């Protein structure tokens, strides 16, 4: 299946096809220098398969985890591109999860004012969410995604077969992003996830429905001026938890926790059992003052108010401006 993300001159295809990595040369022009960025949590068979189809390939493998999305790695990759004499006609390909995609895209966006960038997401989280939309970034001074850009890939290639190497925790953490989108925009998708007896067999449907939600939102609001903030549901508190936990919890697990305070009681009653079903966390001990401090430093804060997404009914949402003390109260009511 091919979905087209329509952004005028920046439009691109999202290819969803099992086995796509093994024939990527038919989808991406590889008759040039290609830097393939991956991490050591991704089976090397994927990056090697891509490299074997390139005229001149260079594979850079980083340690897995959020810590790799650093200013130091950003600088190191720019130096490597210069060392290997990459030009504007060459390209970068991310093969991995959201960390790899964010870093690779940000480097591509700034090297020589922008070179071609292709995303080959290999985790469920990146396949349903972070691989499309053009938000690329690194973490800085302890704040997630605070330095970045909007830079669209030339194409996204999603091969669901790559999910077979994910452990259950990683798969379910990625599913949290689909749960997020279902709560705000697709009650039928929530029902599929809620009632599934084998999520692996339903995963293609989950991927496509999730991508259609994000595609629609990004097309209407490519640079997050309004509607696109709906994709931040669960992230206002979730990003702060992620900063505090410092790698102990996966991104999707933090999003799962972040959704709980930001929905009505009736929605929460449906949400919590679904999170538990997939082994996602539903409780945590938090320093409410520290969470509130981090939330106010987040890029979704405007002055003293915080722009948050609230779900009062499954499949629907509203944008609300909240005071830090209101966030603090919600956290206390749900977790402590």
FITOR-492617 format. One line per 4 residues: number of its first residue (from 1); their letters; for each residue x, y, z of C-alpha. Coordinates in pm, 1 decimal, decimal comma. Each point is the difference from the previous one (the first is absolute). Layout:
BEGIN
NUM) a) X:Y:Z | ...
//
This chain:
BEGIN
1) xxxx) 0,0:0,0:0,0 | 112,3:356,1:-71,7 | -134,3:301,3:187,6 | 84,8:343,8:-137,4
5) xxxx) 66,0:275,3:249,1 | -109,2:308,3:-192,0 | 209,1:304,6:89,5 | 27,9:164,1:-341,2
9) xxxx) 364,7:9,3:-109,3 | 98,5:-193,3:313,9 | -241,6:-288,3:-62,7 | 127,3:-354,7:34,6
13) xxxx) -112,6:-361,2:-5,4 | -30,7:-226,6:301,1 | 55,1:-354,8:-123,0 | -139,8:-275,2:224,2
17) xxxx) 110,9:-337,6:-133,0 | 133,9:-318,2:153,9 | 348,9:-71,1:-131,1 | 51,3:359,4:-117,2
21) xxxx) 350,8:27,5:146,8 | 128,1:-277,3:-226,3 | -100,5:197,1:-308,9 | 60,5:355,1:115,2
25) xxxx) 204,5:78,3:-312,4 | -325,8:-11,6:-198,2 | -147,8:261,5:234,0 | 294,2:234,6:65,6
29) xxxx) 270,8:125,3:-241,9 | 318,5:-149,7:146,9 | 244,8:77,5:-281,7 | 189,6:248,1:222,2
33) xxxx) 165,8:25,0:340,2 | -231,2:-116,6:275,8 | 53,1:32,4:373,6 | -209,0:-262,2:179,3
37) xxxx) -58,2:86,7:364,5 | -107,7:-274,8:237,0 | 58,3:-107,6:360,3 | 119,8:-314,7:173,0
41) xxxx) -352,7:-91,1:106,5 | -100,4:-52,1:-363,9 | 90,7:-333,8:-164,8 | 293,8:81,0:-229,0
45) xxxx) -158,6:-207,1:-275,9 | -226,0:297,5:-77,9 | 272,7:261,0:-51,1 | 219,2:-252,3:-184,0
49) xxxx) -287,1:-83,7:-234,3 | -41,7:369,3:-84,1 | 376,8:50,0:-38,7 | 28,8:-294,7:-238,6
53) xxxx) -236,7:177,6:-237,8 | 195,0:329,7:-0,6 | 274,2:114,2:-236,5 | 205,7:141,2:290,5
57) xxxx) -128,6:-57,8:352,9 | 129,5:94,0:342,9 | -163,5:-149,2:309,1 | 20,2:185,5:332,5
61) xxxx) -124,8:-193,4:302,3 | -71,3:187,2:321,6 | -79,3:-137,2:346,7 | -374,6:-52,0:36,3
65) xxxx) -201,7:224,2:227,2 | -107,6:361,1:38,4 | 349,9:108,3:109,1 | 118,9:-41,9:-360,1
69) xxxx) -221,0:288,9:-110,5 | 266,7:240,4:118,9 | 176,7:311,4:-118,6 | 328,1:-195,4:6,7
73) xxxx) -131,2:-263,0:-242,2 | -150,0:273,6:-216,6 | 341,8:165,5:-32,4 | 175,3:-333,0:-53,6
77) xxxx) -230,4:-93,2:-287,9 | 50,6:337,0:-168,5 | 375,4:-51,2:24,9 | -35,3:-347,8:-149,2
81) xxxx) -197,5:134,0:-297,3 | 271,6:257,7:-62,7 | 273,9:-263,2:36,0 | -170,5:-221,6:-260,4
85) xxxx) -58,4:297,5:-234,2 | -377,9:-25,6:-8,6 | -163,3:255,8:-229,6 | -353,1:132,1:-41,7
89) xxxx) -75,6:-278,5:-245,9 | 71,1:-272,0:257,3 | -237,3:-123,9:270,1 | -53,3:-142,6:346,8
93) xxxx) -220,9:-294,8:94,2 | -120,7:-67,2:354,2 | -41,7:-369,9:76,8 | -138,1:-38,0:349,5
97) xxxx) -237,7:155,4:247,8 | -93,3:353,4:92,9 | 338,0:95,6:144,7 | 181,0:-93,4:-321,1
101) xxxx) -263,7:168,0:-216,3 | 0,4:323,8:199,9 | 379,1:31,4:2,8 | 48,1:-105,4:-361,4
105) xxxx) -267,1:240,2:-121,1 | 144,4:292,4:195,6 | 350,1:-60,0:-134,1 | -138,5:-26,9:-355,2
109) xxxx) -199,5:320,3:48,3 | 305,3:206,5:87,6 | 285,0:-151,8:-201,5 | 58,7:226,6:-300,9
113) xxxx) -339,7:156,8:81,8 | -172,0:-332,3:-59,7 | 66,8:-330,6:-175,1 | -242,5:-279,2:-84,2
117) xxxx) -125,1:-198,1:297,4 | -182,6:-334,8:-7,3 | -152,8:-172,0:298,9 | -17,3:-378,3:43,1
121) xxxx) -162,9:-42,8:342,9 | 48,2:-339,3:162,3 | -198,7:41,4:322,0 | -375,5:21,2:34,3
125) xxxx) 24,9:337,0:172,3 | 193,6:151,5:-288,6 | -213,4:-172,1:-263,5 | -327,5:139,7:129,8
129) xxxx) 120,5:339,7:115,1 | 346,3:153,9:-6,2 | 105,2:-106,0:-351,6 | -244,6:233,8:-174,7
133) xxxx) -72,7:367,1:45,0 | 347,4:148,6:-25,7 | 69,4:79,4:365,8 | 372,0:-65,7:54,5
137) xxxx) 197,3:92,0:308,7 | 258,6:-69,9:265,5 | -16,9:31,5:377,4 | 196,2:277,9:169,5
141) xxxx) 62,1:112,7:358,0 | -218,4:-283,6:125,8 | -301,6:108,9:-206,6 | -139,3:-242,5:-258,0
145) xxxx) -21,2:119,1:-362,2 | 74,7:361,1:92,4 | 232,9:55,8:-300,0 | -135,6:-102,8:-337,8
149) xxxx) -176,7:84,2:-322,3 | -288,9:-87,8:-227,0 | 162,8:-197,0:-282,2 | -201,6:-245,2:-204,5
153) xxxx) 149,2:-329,3:-120,5 | 3,2:-75,6:-369,6 | -171,3:-332,3:67,8 | -87,5:-225,9:291,8
157) xxxx) 30,5:-376,2:-45,5 | -184,6:-210,5:257,3 | 70,3:-371,6:5,2 | -220,6:-166,4:265,7
161) xxxx) 220,3:-308,5:-18,3 | 260,5:189,6:203,8 | -233,1:-16,3:300,1 | 63,4:-373,4:35,2
165) xxxx) 333,2:76,4:168,3 | -153,8:234,3:259,6 | -50,2:-129,5:350,4 | -347,6:27,0:149,6
169) xxxx) 85,5:304,0:212,3 | 120,2:200,6:-301,7 | -300,5:-105,1:-208,8 | -246,7:99,7:269,4
173) xxxx) 181,2:329,3:64,7 | -51,9:81,5:-367,5 | -363,2:-99,7:28,6 | -42,0:279,2:255,8
177) xxxx) 32,0:253,3:-283,4 | -279,8:-173,7:-191,6 | -212,8:-2,5:315,1 | 72,6:372,5:28,6
181) xxxx) -123,5:69,4:-352,5 | -303,1:-225,6:38,3 | -111,8:185,9:313,8 | 8,3:338,3:-171,0
185) xxxx) -108,8:-92,5:-350,3 | -117,4:-356,5:-68,6 | -228,0:-185,1:240,4 | -6,2:-302,2:-232,8
189) xxxx) 377,3:-31,6:22,4 | -27,0:12,3:379,7 | -257,5:-279,3:-17,7 | 231,0:-211,4:-220,1
193) xxxx) 286,2:40,4:249,6 | -229,3:-52,2:298,5 | -158,6:-319,8:-134,3 | 295,2:-154,1:-185,4
197) xxxx) 94,5:-349,8:112,1 | 321,9:6,8:-205,0 | 129,6:351,1:-65,9 | 278,8:-135,2:-221,9
201) xxxx) -254,7:-132,6:-248,9 | -182,6:333,3:7,0 | 313,7:212,7:-25,5 | -24,9:90,5:-369,6
205) xxxx) -346,6:144,5:61,0 | 125,7:189,0:305,3 | 292,1:146,2:-197,4 | -210,4:115,5:-295,2
209) xxxx) -280,3:151,3:211,3 | 253,2:178,6:221,0 | 185,2:139,0:-301,2 | -323,9:122,7:-156,3
213) xxxx) -75,2:198,1:316,1 | 342,9:158,1:12,1 | 5,5:61,9:-376,4 | -327,8:188,9:18,8
217) xxxx) 118,8:213,5:292,0 | 339,9:80,7:-153,5 | -154,7:96,4:-333,7 | -230,7:245,9:175,9
221) xxxx) 267,6:137,5:233,5 | 353,5:-82,5:-120,1 | 181,4:227,2:246,9 | -204,4:-49,3:315,1
225) xxxx) -178,4:334,6:3,7 | -324,4:-143,8:134,6 | -163,5:-334,6:-82,6 | 326,7:-195,2:-5,6
229) xxxx) 28,8:48,1:374,2 | -254,0:-281,7:28,3 | 293,8:-235,0:-61,8 | 146,0:123,2:329,6
233) xxxx) -272,8:-173,6:199,8 | 178,4:-177,8:283,5 | 325,8:182,1:-71,4 | -46,2:308,6:215,8
237) xxxx) 49,8:-203,9:316,6 | 162,6:-294,3:-179,7 | 306,8:193,7:-114,6 | 58,6:122,0:355,4
241) xxxx) -23,9:-354,7:134,5 | 242,6:-112,3:-269,9 | 253,5:265,4:104,2 | -29,2:-97,9:366,6
245) xxxx) 20,8:-374,6:-65,3 | 309,4:50,9:-218,5 | -34,5:-318,5:-204,2 | -161,4:-226,9:258,6
249) xxxx) -329,5:21,8:-186,6 | -44,6:-12,0:-377,2 | -152,0:297,4:-181,4 | -328,2:-181,8:-63,0
253) xxxx) -22,0:-97,5:364,6 | 37,8:364,7:98,5 | -270,3:97,9:-249,5 | -226,7:-265,9:150,6
257) xxxx) 43,6:156,3:343,6 | -37,4:349,1:-145,5 | -341,3:-79,1:-148,5 | -154,9:-105,1:330,7
261) xxxx) -32,3:345,9:161,4 | -111,5:164,2:-324,2 | -332,7:-172,8:-54,1 | -344,0:-8,3:159,6
265) xxxx) -81,7:-259,1:266,6 | -211,1:-206,3:-241,1 | 280,2:-11,8:-257,6 | 254,7:-85,0:268,0
269) xxxx) -215,0:-293,9:110,8 | 27,0:-142,7:-352,4 | 362,2:100,9:-55,3 | 164,2:-145,3:310,6
273) xxxx) -111,8:-362,9:-63,5 | 128,6:23,7:-358,4 | 337,6:129,1:118,6 | 16,4:-281,4:255,2
277) xxxx) -92,2:-253,3:-268,7 | 314,1:92,8:-191,2 | 226,3:22,9:301,7 | 21,9:377,5:-10,7
281) xxxx) 43,9:190,0:328,8 | -303,5:159,8:162,5 | 155,1:127,8:322,8 | 321,7:171,2:105,8
285) xxxx) 136,8:193,4:294,9 | 81,0:352,5:-112,6 | 143,6:319,3:140,1 | -287,4:219,9:-109,2
289) xxxx) 203,5:319,5:33,0 | 273,7:-137,0:-225,9 | -251,5:-118,6:-261,2 | -170,5:340,2:2,2
293) xxxx) 334,4:176,5:-39,1 | 89,8:-212,3:-301,6 | -343,7:47,0:-154,8 | 37,3:378,0:15,5
297) xxxx) 334,9:-26,1:-182,1 | -150,2:-220,1:-269,4 | -49,4:148,8:-346,4 | -378,7:-42,0:38,7
301) xxxx) -8,8:263,1:276,3 | -109,7:352,6:-91,0 | 93,4:254,1:261,9 | -139,7:-119,6:329,5
305) xxxx) -265,9:-217,5:-164,6 | 51,5:-349,1:-137,5 | -168,4:-110,9:-321,8 | -138,7:-347,9:63,5
309) xxxx) -222,6:-251,5:-179,4 | -289,8:-138,1:202,0 | -222,0:-295,3:-95,2 | -352,1:14,3:141,9
313) xxxx) -140,3:-273,1:-227,7 | 178,2:-276,8:-192,4 | 60,2:119,3:-355,3 | -29,1:369,0:88,2
317) xxxx) 228,2:261,2:155,7 | 29,1:364,3:95,1 | 291,7:237,6:41,3 | 17,8:165,7:338,5
321) xxxx) 230,0:252,5:162,9 | 99,4:-111,8:347,4 | 183,5:162,9:287,4 | 299,7:-190,1:142,8
325) xxxx) -191,1:-49,6:326,6 | -284,9:-165,0:-190,4 | 242,1:-248,5:-155,8 | 148,7:-60,2:343,2
329) xxxx) -343,8:-70,8:145,1 | -88,3:-247,5:-276,6 | 326,9:-186,5:50,4 | -64,2:-22,9:373,3
333) xxxx) -352,5:-128,7:-53,1 | 110,0:-273,5:-239,0 | 334,9:-113,9:134,6 | 84,8:101,3:355,7
//
